[in-house]
Amino acid sequence: MKALLVGDIGGTNARFALWRDNDLHAVQVFATADYSSPEQAIEAYLKEQGIARGGISDVCLSVAGPVEGDDFRFTNNHWRLNRTAFCQALQVQRLLMLNDFSAMALGMTRLKPGEFVEVCPGQADDARPALIIGPGTGLGVGTLLSLNKHWMALPGEGGHVDLPVGNAREAAIHQQIHSQIGHVSAETVLSGGGLVRLYQAICALDGATPQHKTPAQITDAALGGEPRALAVVEQFSRFLGRVAGNNVLTLGARGGVYIVGGVIPRFAELFLRSGFAASFADKGCMSGYFPGVPVWLVTAEFSGLLGAGVALQQVLDH
């Protein structure tokens, strides 16, 4: 029997695994910079697993960007993929591709105890949509629905909505960033690079000389108690609350909110003490909508990869 392969391809790393018995096996991570194409990286993975070319029947890949047509260009790395050429090169029968945040959303259906932390208490309504939002290389936003025991993930580009402003300080920050780059999307601030941009804007408003150049330096300084770095992390958390709250109102997402991505776990304890929850529910006459909507911070390592497996399994089962 031929094997099933799932992949989760980001800007820096590509994660691959075999899908067997409704779960991941033999997970390996490859640097995208080391390979000229996804086919080459997958061939390296199969070689590691002792699987010959033609030994895979079906592949499901989670990829960053809109999935349409036969050709796909990866958003944050140099790879490109043509569906027909891919299947011919690897001798596979079927290639499924889904947006990375659709895969992340499906991965939330497989969370285990210890892989998430409560941010806001509440009871999820399983008949309503759930929101998945995550600052990482960019800002991903996805929606999860349960339909007749079948999971559906809705793709979108919600990270590119306008950054919401809730007070005079935030308006000044927005204006400072707008003067530098023009349109200010949520992703402009709510991402790894956005954390640096937010820090630079706050330094400019405070008349201070920036001391840090990377997201890691800023978060390390915040964890060390540096006041301005702490203020940046606090403002980042509040902006995320505003964007997440907007999405909850738009979607009616009483199924809960899952915060994913690589940025927030860097300062999880600060985030849990931040003004996220206050900004999340700061919606004027609709603020009463939010009590009872649960929010979780997800720390699971391979949610996108699991989501690709869930998507593949649902196709195989139907």
The 8 nearest C-alpha neighbors of each residue, nearest first, counted from 0:
[[1, 2, 54, 56, 55, 3, 19, 53],
 [0, 2, 55, 54, 56, 3, 53, 57],
 [1, 3, 55, 56, 54, 0, 4, 17],
 [4, 2, 57, 18, 17, 55, 56, 58],
 [5, 3, 17, 58, 18, 16, 57, 59],
 [6, 4, 59, 16, 58, 15, 60, 307],
 [5, 7, 15, 60, 14, 304, 61, 8],
 [6, 8, 61, 14, 304, 13, 60, 303],
 [9, 7, 13, 62, 61, 14, 6, 12],
 [10, 8, 12, 11, 13, 63, 7, 62],
 [9, 11, 75, 76, 12, 8, 31, 74],
 [12, 10, 9, 31, 30, 76, 13, 32],
 [13, 11, 30, 31, 9, 29, 10, 8],
 [12, 14, 8, 29, 28, 7, 9, 31],
 [15, 13, 28, 7, 6, 27, 8, 29],
 [16, 14, 6, 27, 26, 5, 28, 7],
 [17, 15, 26, 25, 5, 24, 4, 23],
 [16, 18, 4, 24, 3, 23, 25, 5],
 [19, 17, 23, 3, 22, 4, 24, 308],
 [18, 20, 21, 22, 17, 23, 24, 3],
 [21, 19, 22, 18, 23, 24, 312, 17],
 [22, 20, 19, 18, 312, 23, 308, 309],
 [21, 23, 20, 19, 18, 24, 308, 305],
 [24, 22, 18, 17, 16, 19, 305, 25],
 [23, 25, 17, 16, 26, 18, 22, 19],
 [24, 26, 16, 17, 27, 23, 48, 15],
 [27, 25, 16, 15, 24, 14, 28, 23],
 [28, 26, 15, 14, 25, 16, 29, 44],
 [27, 29, 14, 13, 12, 15, 30, 26],
 [30, 28, 13, 12, 31, 14, 27, 40],
 [31, 29, 12, 32, 33, 11, 13, 28],
 [32, 30, 12, 33, 11, 34, 13, 29],
 [31, 33, 30, 34, 11, 35, 76, 77],
 [34, 32, 31, 30, 35, 29, 40, 36],
 [35, 33, 36, 32, 31, 40, 39, 37],
 [34, 36, 39, 78, 33, 37, 32, 77],
 [35, 37, 78, 39, 38, 34, 40, 79],
 [38, 36, 40, 39, 41, 78, 35, 80],
 [37, 39, 41, 36, 40, 42, 85, 89],
 [40, 38, 42, 36, 37, 41, 34, 43],
 [39, 41, 37, 43, 42, 38, 34, 44],
 [42, 40, 44, 38, 43, 39, 37, 45],
 [41, 43, 45, 39, 44, 40, 38, 46],
 [44, 42, 40, 46, 41, 45, 39, 47],
 [43, 45, 41, 47, 46, 42, 40, 48],
 [46, 44, 48, 50, 42, 47, 43, 49],
 [45, 47, 49, 43, 48, 44, 50, 42],
 [48, 46, 44, 45, 49, 43, 50, 42],
 [49, 47, 45, 46, 50, 44, 25, 43],
 [48, 50, 46, 47, 45, 51, 44, 54],
 [51, 49, 45, 48, 54, 46, 52, 47],
 [50, 52, 54, 53, 49, 45, 46, 55],
 [53, 51, 54, 89, 50, 90, 55, 42],
 [52, 54, 90, 55, 51, 89, 91, 56],
 [53, 55, 1, 51, 52, 50, 2, 56],
 [56, 54, 2, 1, 53, 3, 91, 57],
 [55, 57, 91, 92, 1, 3, 2, 54],
 [58, 56, 93, 3, 92, 91, 55, 94],
 [59, 57, 4, 94, 5, 3, 95, 93],
 [58, 60, 95, 5, 96, 94, 307, 311],
 [61, 59, 6, 96, 5, 7, 62, 307],
 [60, 62, 7, 99, 97, 98, 307, 96],
 [63, 61, 99, 98, 8, 60, 97, 64],
 [64, 62, 99, 98, 74, 73, 9, 61],
 [63, 65, 98, 74, 62, 66, 73, 99],
 [64, 66, 98, 67, 63, 155, 154, 156],
 [67, 65, 98, 97, 64, 96, 71, 68],
 [68, 66, 65, 69, 71, 70, 96, 64],
 [69, 67, 70, 66, 71, 82, 81, 65],
 [68, 70, 82, 81, 71, 67, 83, 80],
 [71, 69, 81, 68, 80, 82, 72, 79],
 [72, 70, 80, 79, 81, 73, 69, 66],
 [71, 73, 79, 74, 80, 78, 70, 77],
 [72, 74, 78, 76, 75, 79, 63, 71],
 [75, 73, 63, 64, 76, 72, 10, 77],
 [74, 76, 10, 73, 9, 77, 63, 11],
 [75, 77, 10, 78, 73, 74, 11, 31],
 [76, 78, 73, 79, 75, 35, 32, 72],
 [79, 77, 36, 76, 73, 72, 37, 35],
 [80, 78, 72, 71, 73, 36, 77, 81],
 [79, 81, 71, 70, 82, 72, 85, 78],
 [80, 82, 70, 84, 83, 69, 85, 71],
 [81, 83, 85, 69, 84, 80, 86, 70],
 [84, 82, 86, 85, 81, 87, 69, 88],
 [83, 85, 87, 81, 86, 82, 88, 80],
 [86, 84, 82, 88, 83, 87, 81, 89],
 [85, 87, 91, 83, 90, 89, 84, 88],
 [88, 86, 90, 84, 85, 89, 83, 91],
 [87, 89, 85, 86, 90, 84, 38, 91],
 [88, 90, 86, 91, 87, 52, 53, 85],
 [91, 89, 53, 87, 86, 88, 52, 92],
 [92, 90, 56, 86, 89, 93, 55, 57],
 [93, 91, 56, 57, 86, 90, 94, 55],
 [92, 94, 57, 91, 58, 95, 56, 86],
 [95, 93, 58, 59, 57, 96, 86, 82],
 [96, 94, 59, 58, 60, 93, 97, 311],
 [97, 95, 60, 59, 61, 94, 66, 98],
 [96, 98, 61, 62, 99, 66, 101, 60],
 [97, 99, 101, 62, 100, 63, 61, 64],
 [100, 98, 62, 61, 63, 102, 101, 103],
 [99, 101, 103, 102, 141, 98, 104, 139],
 [100, 102, 152, 104, 98, 103, 99, 154],
 [101, 103, 306, 303, 99, 105, 100, 104],
 [102, 104, 303, 100, 106, 101, 105, 306],
 [103, 105, 101, 106, 102, 107, 143, 100],
 [106, 104, 306, 102, 107, 103, 108, 101],
 [105, 107, 306, 302, 103, 305, 108, 104],
 [106, 108, 109, 105, 104, 110, 103, 302],
 [109, 107, 106, 105, 110, 104, 306, 150],
 [110, 108, 107, 106, 111, 305, 105, 302],
 [111, 109, 107, 108, 114, 112, 106, 299],
 [110, 112, 114, 113, 109, 115, 299, 108],
 [113, 111, 114, 110, 115, 116, 299, 109],
 [112, 114, 115, 111, 116, 298, 299, 110],
 [113, 115, 299, 298, 112, 111, 297, 110],
 [116, 114, 297, 296, 298, 113, 295, 117],
 [117, 115, 296, 295, 118, 297, 114, 113],
 [118, 116, 295, 119, 294, 296, 120, 115],
 [117, 119, 295, 294, 271, 116, 296, 120],
 [118, 120, 294, 293, 117, 121, 276, 295],
 [121, 119, 293, 291, 117, 118, 294, 292],
 [120, 122, 291, 293, 292, 123, 119, 290],
 [121, 123, 291, 293, 124, 292, 120, 255],
 [122, 124, 254, 255, 125, 253, 293, 121],
 [123, 125, 254, 126, 127, 253, 122, 255],
 [126, 124, 127, 254, 123, 145, 128, 253],
 [127, 125, 124, 145, 128, 254, 144, 146],
 [126, 128, 254, 125, 124, 253, 252, 129],
 [129, 127, 252, 144, 254, 143, 253, 142],
 [128, 130, 254, 255, 252, 143, 142, 256],
 [131, 129, 256, 142, 141, 252, 257, 255],
 [130, 132, 257, 141, 140, 256, 104, 142],
 [133, 131, 140, 258, 139, 259, 257, 130],
 [132, 134, 259, 260, 139, 258, 138, 135],
 [135, 133, 138, 190, 260, 189, 262, 137],
 [134, 136, 260, 261, 137, 190, 262, 191],
 [135, 137, 191, 190, 134, 138, 192, 10],
 [138, 136, 190, 135, 186, 134, 139, 191],
 [139, 137, 134, 158, 186, 133, 190, 135],
 [138, 140, 133, 158, 132, 100, 137, 134],
 [139, 141, 132, 157, 131, 158, 100, 133],
 [142, 140, 131, 100, 154, 101, 130, 104],
 [141, 143, 130, 153, 152, 129, 131, 104],
 [142, 144, 152, 129, 128, 104, 151, 153],
 [145, 143, 128, 151, 150, 152, 146, 129],
 [144, 146, 150, 149, 151, 148, 147, 126],
 [147, 145, 149, 148, 150, 144, 151, 126],
 [146, 148, 149, 145, 150, 144, 126, 151],
 [149, 147, 146, 145, 150, 151, 144, 313],
 [150, 148, 146, 147, 145, 151, 313, 144],
 [149, 151, 145, 144, 146, 148, 152, 105],
 [150, 152, 144, 143, 145, 153, 149, 146],
 [153, 151, 143, 101, 142, 104, 144, 105],
 [152, 154, 142, 101, 141, 143, 151, 155],
 [155, 153, 101, 141, 98, 152, 100, 142],
 [154, 156, 157, 141, 153, 140, 65, 100],
 [155, 157, 158, 159, 140, 154, 139, 160],
 [158, 156, 140, 159, 160, 155, 139, 141],
 [157, 159, 138, 186, 156, 139, 185, 160],
 [158, 160, 184, 157, 185, 186, 156, 161],
 [159, 161, 184, 157, 158, 185, 162, 156],
 [162, 160, 184, 185, 163, 183, 159, 182],
 [161, 163, 185, 184, 183, 160, 164, 242],
 [164, 162, 161, 241, 165, 242, 238, 185],
 [165, 163, 169, 170, 166, 162, 173, 238],
 [164, 166, 169, 163, 167, 170, 241, 278],
 [167, 165, 169, 168, 164, 170, 171, 163],
 [168, 166, 170, 169, 171, 165, 164, 172],
 [169, 167, 171, 170, 166, 172, 165, 173],
 [168, 170, 172, 171, 166, 167, 164, 173],
 [169, 171, 167, 173, 168, 172, 164, 174],
 [172, 170, 174, 168, 169, 173, 175, 167],
 [173, 171, 169, 175, 170, 174, 200, 176],
 [172, 174, 170, 176, 171, 175, 177, 169],
 [175, 173, 177, 171, 172, 176, 178, 170],
 [174, 176, 172, 178, 173, 177, 200, 171],
 [175, 177, 179, 173, 178, 174, 200, 172],
 [178, 176, 181, 174, 179, 180, 175, 173],
 [177, 179, 175, 176, 180, 174, 181, 173],
 [180, 178, 176, 177, 181, 175, 174, 182],
 [181, 179, 177, 178, 176, 182, 183, 175],
 [180, 182, 177, 178, 179, 183, 176, 174],
 [183, 181, 177, 184, 180, 161, 176, 187],
 [184, 182, 187, 177, 162, 161, 181, 185],
 [185, 183, 161, 162, 159, 187, 186, 160],
 [184, 186, 162, 187, 161, 158, 159, 160],
 [187, 185, 189, 138, 158, 188, 184, 190],
 [188, 186, 184, 193, 185, 183, 189, 190],
 [193, 187, 189, 186, 185, 190, 194, 197],
 [190, 188, 186, 193, 134, 185, 187, 138],
 [191, 189, 134, 193, 137, 135, 192, 138],
 [190, 192, 193, 194, 136, 135, 214, 262],
 [191, 193, 195, 194, 190, 196, 214, 136],
 [188, 194, 192, 190, 196, 187, 195, 191],
 [193, 195, 197, 191, 192, 196, 188, 214],
 [194, 196, 198, 193, 192, 197, 214, 199],
 [197, 195, 193, 199, 198, 194, 200, 192],
 [198, 196, 200, 194, 195, 199, 188, 193],
 [199, 197, 195, 201, 196, 200, 231, 202],
 [198, 200, 202, 196, 197, 201, 203, 195],
 [201, 199, 203, 197, 202, 198, 175, 172],
 [200, 202, 204, 198, 203, 199, 205, 197],
 [201, 203, 207, 205, 199, 200, 204, 206],
 [204, 202, 200, 206, 201, 205, 207, 199],
 [205, 203, 201, 202, 206, 200, 172, 175],
 [206, 204, 202, 207, 203, 201, 200, 208],
 [207, 205, 203, 204, 202, 208, 201, 209],
 [206, 208, 202, 205, 203, 209, 204, 201],
 [207, 209, 202, 210, 206, 203, 199, 205],
 [210, 208, 211, 202, 207, 199, 198, 212],
 [209, 211, 208, 212, 217, 207, 216, 202],
 [212, 210, 216, 209, 217, 213, 195, 214],
 [211, 213, 195, 216, 210, 214, 217, 209],
 [212, 214, 216, 215, 211, 195, 217, 192],
 [215, 213, 217, 216, 195, 191, 194, 218],
 [214, 216, 218, 213, 217, 219, 265, 220],
 [215, 217, 219, 213, 214, 218, 211, 220],
 [218, 216, 220, 214, 215, 219, 228, 211],
 [217, 219, 221, 215, 220, 216, 222, 214],
 [220, 218, 222, 216, 221, 217, 215, 223],
 [221, 219, 223, 217, 218, 222, 225, 228],
 [222, 220, 229, 228, 218, 224, 223, 225],
 [221, 223, 219, 224, 220, 218, 266, 225],
 [222, 224, 220, 221, 225, 219, 218, 229],
 [223, 225, 221, 222, 226, 220, 229, 228],
 [224, 226, 221, 220, 228, 227, 223, 229],
 [227, 225, 229, 228, 224, 230, 221, 220],
 [226, 228, 230, 229, 225, 231, 221, 202],
 [229, 227, 221, 231, 230, 225, 226, 217],
 [230, 228, 221, 226, 232, 227, 231, 225],
 [229, 231, 227, 233, 228, 232, 234, 226],
 [232, 230, 228, 234, 233, 229, 198, 235],
 [231, 233, 235, 229, 234, 230, 236, 228],
 [234, 232, 230, 236, 231, 235, 273, 229],
 [233, 235, 237, 231, 236, 232, 230, 238],
 [236, 234, 232, 238, 233, 237, 231, 239],
 [235, 237, 239, 233, 275, 234, 238, 232],
 [238, 236, 275, 240, 234, 239, 235, 278],
 [237, 239, 241, 235, 240, 236, 234, 242],
 [238, 240, 236, 242, 237, 241, 243, 235],
 [241, 239, 279, 275, 237, 278, 243, 238],
 [240, 242, 279, 238, 244, 278, 239, 243],
 [241, 243, 245, 239, 244, 240, 238, 246],
 [244, 242, 246, 240, 245, 241, 239, 247],
 [245, 243, 279, 247, 241, 246, 242, 240],
 [246, 244, 242, 248, 243, 247, 241, 249],
 [247, 245, 249, 243, 244, 248, 250, 242],
 [246, 248, 252, 244, 250, 251, 245, 249],
 [247, 249, 251, 245, 246, 250, 244, 252],
 [250, 248, 246, 247, 251, 245, 252, 244],
 [251, 249, 252, 247, 248, 246, 128, 130],
 [250, 252, 248, 247, 253, 249, 128, 127],
 [253, 251, 128, 247, 129, 250, 254, 127],
 [252, 254, 255, 292, 127, 124, 251, 123],
 [255, 253, 129, 123, 124, 127, 128, 252],
 [256, 254, 293, 129, 253, 123, 292, 294],
 [255, 257, 294, 130, 129, 131, 295, 293],
 [256, 258, 131, 295, 294, 296, 130, 259],
 [259, 257, 296, 132, 133, 297, 295, 131],
 [258, 260, 133, 297, 132, 257, 296, 261],
 [261, 259, 133, 135, 134, 262, 263, 258],
 [260, 262, 135, 263, 264, 134, 259, 265],
 [261, 263, 135, 265, 264, 134, 260, 191],
 [262, 264, 265, 266, 267, 261, 260, 270],
 [265, 263, 267, 266, 262, 261, 298, 260],
 [266, 264, 263, 262, 267, 218, 261, 215],
 [267, 265, 264, 269, 263, 268, 270, 218],
 [266, 268, 264, 270, 269, 263, 265, 271],
 [269, 267, 271, 270, 266, 272, 264, 273],
 [270, 268, 272, 266, 267, 271, 273, 222],
 [269, 271, 273, 267, 272, 268, 266, 236],
 [270, 272, 268, 269, 273, 267, 118, 275],
 [273, 271, 269, 270, 268, 274, 275, 267],
 [274, 272, 270, 275, 271, 233, 269, 236],
 [273, 275, 277, 276, 237, 278, 236, 233],
 [276, 274, 237, 240, 236, 278, 273, 277],
 [275, 277, 279, 278, 274, 240, 280, 119],
 [278, 276, 274, 279, 275, 280, 281, 240],
 [279, 277, 281, 240, 241, 275, 280, 237],
 [278, 280, 240, 244, 276, 241, 277, 281],
 [279, 281, 286, 278, 277, 282, 289, 244],
 [282, 280, 278, 286, 279, 283, 277, 241],
 [283, 281, 286, 285, 280, 284, 244, 279],
 [282, 284, 285, 286, 281, 280, 287, 288],
 [283, 285, 286, 282, 287, 288, 281, 280],
 [286, 284, 282, 287, 283, 288, 289, 280],
 [287, 285, 282, 280, 288, 283, 281, 284],
 [286, 288, 285, 289, 290, 284, 280, 282],
 [289, 287, 286, 285, 290, 280, 292, 248],
 [288, 290, 292, 287, 280, 291, 286, 285],
 [291, 289, 292, 288, 287, 121, 280, 120],
 [290, 292, 121, 122, 293, 289, 120, 123],
 [291, 293, 121, 289, 253, 255, 290, 122],
 [294, 292, 121, 255, 120, 119, 291, 122],
 [293, 295, 256, 119, 118, 255, 257, 117],
 [296, 294, 117, 257, 118, 116, 258, 115],
 [297, 295, 258, 116, 115, 257, 117, 259],
 [296, 298, 115, 259, 299, 258, 114, 295],
 [297, 299, 114, 115, 300, 296, 264, 259],
 [300, 298, 114, 297, 301, 302, 115, 110],
 [299, 301, 302, 298, 114, 303, 297, 304],
 [302, 300, 304, 303, 299, 305, 106, 14],
 [301, 303, 106, 305, 304, 103, 306, 299],
 [304, 302, 103, 306, 102, 305, 301, 106],
 [303, 305, 7, 307, 301, 306, 302, 6],
 [306, 304, 308, 302, 106, 307, 303, 301],
 [305, 307, 106, 102, 105, 309, 303, 308],
 [308, 306, 310, 304, 102, 305, 309, 59],
 [307, 309, 305, 311, 306, 310, 312, 5],
 [308, 310, 306, 312, 311, 307, 313, 305],
 [311, 309, 307, 313, 308, 312, 306, 314],
 [310, 312, 308, 314, 309, 313, 59, 307],
 [313, 311, 315, 309, 314, 310, 308, 316],
 [312, 314, 316, 310, 311, 315, 309, 317],
 [315, 313, 311, 317, 312, 316, 310, 309],
 [314, 316, 312, 313, 317, 311, 310, 57],
 [317, 315, 313, 314, 312, 311, 310, 309],
 [316, 314, 315, 313, 312, 149, 311, 310]]
